[in-house]
Amino acid sequence: MRTSMLGDHGGSQILIKRLKFPLWSRSPGRAVEAKARHLLRDLNLQLPLDLDELCLKLGEKRMRPIQTLEFCFPDPSIFGLWVEATDTDIIIHDANLPPRQRTRTILHEVGHMVFDHEPDNSDDDVAEMIAPHLPPDTTWRCLRRDRFDSPHENDAEHFAALLQYWGHQAEAATRRSILGGALENAVDIF
């Protein structure tokens, strides 16, 4: 596992580790990592990420506000989706997701935006499900997070995994700087 520096966080440098992905993945590698790094630098975001700040700044950059909404999907295999409406982006995530999976789902959908992924036109069933909950006369397209068998899904998932992992590393570095190593280990036990 290779490491590189991302920047300063609370007086300590954060090491970013390159994640190794299983052989079955298409190993998106450095291009996805470069996009994630560029996003953090370009939007002047600090780790761990504040999702509201990320959505606000990315929306400003794209000149399209980003909203996040909860929805109870009747299909338990759907975690979230990105709806690109006429003048706004909407990230819809399942209302029953635990906090870490909610974060991962939102970051995954942000990955689709950053990579400007096109929908694969297989989401008509989901579109019909959520249409009554969107403003009338909304023209839109969507991508959903429920399968990972395409390059777009792999890229978005890798992007989300990197940002979430880097955020975890930043939180750990902050704990170490505040608590010290021995006390941090005691806290992690519980």
Secondary structure, 3 states (H helix, E strand, C coil): CCEEEEEEECCEEEEEECCCCCCCCCCCHHHHHHHHHHHHHHCCCCCCCCHHHHHHHHHHHHCCCEEEEEECCCCCCCCEEEEECCCCEEEEEECCCCHHHHHHHHHHHHHHHHHCCCCCCCCHHHHHHHHHHCCCCCCCEEEEECCCCCHHHHHHHHHHHHHHHHHHHHHHHHHHHHHCHHHHHHHHHC
